[in-house]
Amino acid sequence: MNKNIQHYLDSFKLGKQFATTFLVDLVSLSLIIFSFTWFSSYTQQRSLELLQGRTTEELQQMLLSLNPEQLAPFLASLKWFLITSLMGIVILAIGSVFLFSYSQARIWNYLQGKKVTKNNYWRWNLLNLSLLVPFIIFFATMLVVKLVMMLLLNIPPKLMPVFYLTHSNLMENIRLIIDGAALFYMVVLFIVIIFFIYHHFVKSYKVWDSIGAGFSTFKKQWKKALLIVLFVTVSALIATVILLPIKKALIFYPLYSTLLNVLLAAFFLAWLRWYVFNSILHGHQ
């Protein structure tokens, strides 16, 4: 059997190591997502209490109709609401970075038989902040890919206008699937490169050296990496089709839908890491 296919099949042999990393991902993602969900719900509730459901035009009319004595308390409340909302977002963002860094430090040290210490943990925060640079480059690349995909997907309607019009729903669904799959492929590829960087970072704890080593590993293993991402993308598409009836059934149950999405996201992240680690990184310790 082809080695790449064998690695793919072996990625579903999930043991203790996978279970441990999955639980860490699940707990950290749950805390981050539900913290932002709760804060969003809280700010919406406070906004409704403050604005009492008024539209922008109604709010403008109300402000113009109030005298200075009536206007001052409202503006003070609005100012406090904006300040607390901004502070809450900043605190949640910083806390999320700290928690995510800790979870990744625990996972990658565990996979390589090492321990997290106070000193090396803080370097994980520095690494993840430094990854904003490659993330910006990736985001710009993704925009270019998105533009190219739009141009390519606009060719069939011009070549087969009659067929496209008579089968508009089918063609539009195919268009959405191709577009979504291409973007998903790019995102997964970026995550794989991040995994390469994390793998090297555990060894040296040198931020920019690890980033360079991660991209160097991708350069050496690009064929295998791209094939892994292809297998993962196809698997995700199949899983999406299988889970579609469940997602539709939960459309009126946002809490259960969110719980399912968090569970799937944690499982996918842990499985992708397990797949990459055993297929590429484990042999390069």
C-alpha positions as CSV (number, residue, x, y, z in Angstrom):
1,M,0.0,0.0,0.0
2,N,1.2,3.5,-0.7
3,K,3.0,5.0,2.3
4,N,1.0,8.3,2.2
5,I,-2.3,6.4,2.2
6,Q,-1.0,4.2,5.0
7,H,-0.1,7.3,7.1
8,Y,-3.7,8.6,6.4
9,L,-5.3,5.4,7.6
10,D,-2.9,5.2,10.6
11,S,-4.0,8.7,11.7
12,F,-7.4,7.2,12.7
13,K,-5.6,4.9,15.2
14,L,-6.3,7.2,18.1
15,G,-4.7,6.2,21.4
16,K,-3.8,7.8,24.7
17,Q,-1.7,10.6,23.3
18,F,-4.4,11.7,21.0
19,A,-7.0,11.6,23.8
20,T,-4.8,13.7,26.0
21,T,-4.2,16.4,23.3
22,F,-7.9,16.3,22.3
23,L,-9.0,17.0,25.9
24,V,-6.5,19.9,26.2
25,D,-7.8,21.4,22.9
26,L,-11.4,20.9,24.0
27,V,-11.0,22.6,27.3
28,S,-9.1,25.5,26.0
29,L,-11.3,26.1,22.9
30,S,-14.4,25.7,25.1
31,L,-13.2,28.3,27.6
32,I,-12.2,30.8,24.8
33,I,-15.4,30.4,22.7
34,F,-17.9,30.4,25.6
35,S,-16.1,33.4,27.2
36,F,-16.6,35.4,24.0
37,T,-20.1,34.1,23.6
38,W,-21.1,35.1,27.1
39,F,-19.5,38.5,26.8
40,S,-21.3,39.1,23.4
41,S,-24.6,38.1,25.0
42,Y,-23.9,40.4,28.0
43,T,-23.0,43.4,25.8
44,Q,-26.1,42.9,23.6
45,Q,-28.3,42.8,26.7
46,R,-26.7,46.0,28.1
47,S,-27.1,47.6,24.8
48,L,-30.8,46.8,24.7
49,E,-31.2,48.1,28.2
50,L,-29.4,51.3,27.3
51,L,-30.8,52.0,23.9
52,Q,-34.2,50.3,24.5
53,G,-34.3,48.9,21.0
54,R,-34.2,52.2,19.3
55,T,-32.9,52.4,15.7
56,T,-30.2,54.9,14.7
57,E,-32.7,57.4,13.5
58,E,-34.8,57.1,16.6
59,L,-31.7,57.5,18.7
60,Q,-30.7,60.7,16.8
61,Q,-34.2,62.1,17.3
62,M,-34.1,61.3,21.0
63,L,-30.7,63.0,21.5
64,L,-32.0,66.1,19.7
65,S,-35.1,66.2,21.8
66,L,-33.4,66.0,25.2
67,N,-32.3,69.0,27.1
68,P,-28.7,69.2,28.5
69,E,-29.8,68.0,32.0
70,Q,-31.5,64.9,30.6
71,L,-28.7,64.2,28.1
72,A,-25.8,64.2,30.5
73,P,-26.8,61.0,32.4
74,F,-27.5,59.1,29.1
75,L,-24.2,60.1,27.6
76,A,-22.4,59.1,30.8
77,S,-24.0,55.7,30.7
78,L,-23.2,55.3,27.0
79,K,-19.6,56.3,27.6
80,W,-19.2,53.8,30.5
81,F,-20.8,51.1,28.3
82,L,-18.3,51.7,25.5
83,I,-15.4,51.8,27.9
84,T,-16.4,48.5,29.7
85,S,-17.1,46.8,26.3
86,L,-13.7,47.8,25.0
87,M,-11.9,46.8,28.2
88,G,-13.8,43.5,28.1
89,I,-12.7,42.7,24.6
90,V,-9.1,43.5,25.4
91,I,-9.1,41.4,28.5
92,L,-10.7,38.5,26.7
93,A,-8.3,38.8,23.8
94,I,-5.2,38.8,26.1
95,G,-6.6,36.0,28.2
96,S,-7.3,33.9,25.1
97,V,-3.7,34.3,23.9
98,F,-2.4,33.2,27.3
99,L,-4.8,30.2,27.5
100,F,-4.1,29.2,23.9
101,S,-0.4,29.5,24.4
102,Y,-0.6,27.4,27.6
103,S,-2.6,24.7,25.9
104,Q,-0.2,24.4,22.9
105,A,2.8,24.4,25.3
106,R,1.2,21.6,27.2
107,I,0.4,19.6,24.1
108,W,3.7,20.0,22.2
109,N,5.9,19.4,25.3
110,Y,3.8,16.3,26.1
111,L,4.2,14.9,22.5
112,Q,8.0,15.3,22.8
113,G,8.3,14.0,26.4
114,K,9.1,17.4,28.0
115,K,7.5,19.6,30.6
116,V,6.2,23.1,30.6
117,T,7.9,25.5,33.0
118,K,7.2,29.1,34.0
119,N,10.1,30.3,31.9
120,N,9.4,28.5,28.7
121,Y,5.6,29.1,28.9
122,W,6.0,32.8,28.5
123,R,8.1,32.3,25.4
124,W,5.0,30.6,23.9
125,N,3.1,33.8,24.2
126,L,5.9,35.6,22.5
127,L,6.0,33.0,19.7
128,N,2.2,33.3,19.1
129,L,2.4,37.0,19.0
130,S,5.3,36.8,16.5
131,L,3.2,34.5,14.3
132,L,1.1,37.6,13.5
133,V,3.7,38.4,10.8
134,P,3.3,35.1,8.8
135,F,-0.5,35.3,9.5
136,I,-0.7,38.7,7.8
137,I,1.3,37.3,4.8
138,F,-1.0,34.2,4.8
139,F,-4.1,36.4,4.9
140,A,-2.8,38.5,2.0
141,T,-2.1,35.3,0.0
142,M,-5.6,34.0,0.8
143,L,-7.1,37.2,-0.6
144,V,-5.1,36.7,-3.8
145,V,-6.3,33.0,-4.0
146,K,-9.9,34.2,-3.3
147,L,-9.6,36.7,-6.2
148,V,-8.1,34.1,-8.5
149,M,-10.9,31.6,-7.6
150,M,-13.5,34.2,-8.4
151,L,-12.0,34.9,-11.8
152,L,-11.7,31.2,-12.6
153,L,-15.3,30.4,-11.4
154,N,-16.6,33.2,-13.6
155,I,-15.3,31.5,-16.7
156,P,-17.9,28.6,-16.9
157,P,-21.0,31.0,-17.1
158,K,-19.3,32.8,-20.0
159,L,-18.5,29.5,-21.9
160,M,-21.8,27.8,-21.2
161,P,-24.4,30.5,-20.5
162,V,-27.4,28.5,-21.5
163,F,-26.4,25.4,-19.4
164,Y,-25.5,27.6,-16.5
165,L,-28.8,29.4,-16.5
166,T,-30.9,26.2,-16.8
167,H,-28.9,24.6,-14.0
168,S,-28.2,27.7,-11.9
169,N,-28.9,26.1,-8.5
170,L,-26.6,23.2,-9.2
171,M,-23.8,25.3,-10.7
172,E,-24.0,27.8,-7.8
173,N,-23.7,25.0,-5.3
174,I,-20.7,23.5,-7.1
175,R,-19.2,27.0,-7.2
176,L,-19.7,27.4,-3.4
177,I,-18.2,24.0,-2.7
178,I,-15.1,24.6,-4.9
179,D,-14.6,28.1,-3.4
180,G,-15.0,26.9,0.2
181,A,-12.8,23.8,-0.4
182,A,-10.0,26.0,-1.8
183,L,-10.1,28.4,1.2
184,F,-10.3,25.5,3.6
185,Y,-7.3,24.0,2.0
186,M,-5.3,27.2,2.5
187,V,-6.3,27.5,6.1
188,V,-5.3,23.8,6.9
189,L,-2.0,24.4,5.1
190,F,-1.3,27.4,7.3
191,I,-2.1,25.3,10.4
192,V,0.2,22.6,9.3
193,I,3.1,25.1,8.9
194,I,2.3,26.4,12.4
195,F,2.6,22.8,13.7
196,F,6.0,22.6,12.1
197,I,7.0,25.8,13.9
198,Y,5.7,24.6,17.2
199,H,7.6,21.3,16.8
200,H,10.9,23.1,16.4
201,F,10.1,25.7,19.1
202,V,9.9,23.0,21.8
203,K,13.5,22.0,20.9
204,S,15.1,25.5,21.0
205,Y,12.6,28.1,22.4
206,K,14.1,30.5,19.9
207,V,11.2,32.4,18.3
208,W,12.5,33.5,14.9
209,D,14.8,30.5,14.5
210,S,11.8,28.2,15.1
211,I,9.7,30.1,12.5
212,G,12.5,29.8,10.0
213,A,13.0,26.1,10.8
214,G,9.2,25.5,10.4
215,F,9.2,27.0,6.9
216,S,12.4,25.1,6.1
217,T,10.7,21.8,7.1
218,F,7.8,22.7,4.8
219,K,10.2,23.4,2.0
220,K,11.7,20.0,2.4
221,Q,8.5,18.1,3.0
222,W,6.1,20.2,0.8
223,K,4.9,17.3,-1.4
224,K,3.9,15.2,1.7
225,A,2.5,18.3,3.4
226,L,0.3,19.3,0.4
227,L,-0.9,15.7,0.1
228,I,-1.8,15.6,3.8
229,V,-3.8,18.8,3.4
230,L,-5.6,17.3,0.4
231,F,-6.6,14.2,2.3
232,V,-7.7,16.4,5.3
233,T,-9.8,18.6,3.0
234,V,-11.5,15.7,1.3
235,S,-12.2,14.1,4.7
236,A,-13.6,17.4,6.0
237,L,-16.0,17.6,3.0
238,I,-17.2,14.1,3.6
239,A,-17.7,14.7,7.3
240,T,-19.6,17.9,6.5
241,V,-22.0,16.0,4.2
242,I,-22.5,13.3,6.9
243,L,-23.1,15.8,9.7
244,L,-25.3,18.1,7.6
245,P,-28.6,16.5,8.8
246,I,-27.5,16.9,12.5
247,K,-26.6,20.5,11.9
248,K,-29.9,21.2,10.3
249,A,-31.7,19.6,13.2
250,L,-29.9,21.8,15.7
251,I,-30.5,25.0,13.8
252,F,-33.2,26.1,16.4
253,Y,-31.0,25.0,19.3
254,P,-28.0,27.4,19.3
255,L,-26.5,26.1,22.5
256,Y,-26.3,22.5,21.3
257,S,-25.1,23.7,17.9
258,T,-22.3,25.6,19.5
259,L,-21.4,22.6,21.7
260,L,-21.2,20.4,18.6
261,N,-19.1,22.9,16.7
262,V,-16.6,23.3,19.6
263,L,-16.4,19.5,19.9
264,L,-15.8,19.1,16.2
265,A,-13.2,21.9,16.1
266,A,-11.3,20.4,19.0
267,F,-11.4,16.9,17.5
268,F,-10.3,18.2,14.1
269,L,-7.4,20.2,15.5
270,A,-6.2,17.3,17.6
271,W,-6.6,14.8,14.7
272,L,-4.8,17.1,12.2
273,R,-1.9,17.5,14.7
274,W,-1.8,13.8,15.3
275,Y,-1.7,13.1,11.6
276,V,1.0,15.6,10.9
277,F,3.1,14.6,13.9
278,N,3.1,10.9,13.0
279,S,3.4,11.4,9.3
280,I,6.2,14.0,9.1
281,L,7.4,15.3,12.4
282,H,7.8,12.1,14.4
283,G,10.5,10.9,12.0
284,H,12.4,14.2,12.4
285,Q,12.9,14.3,16.2
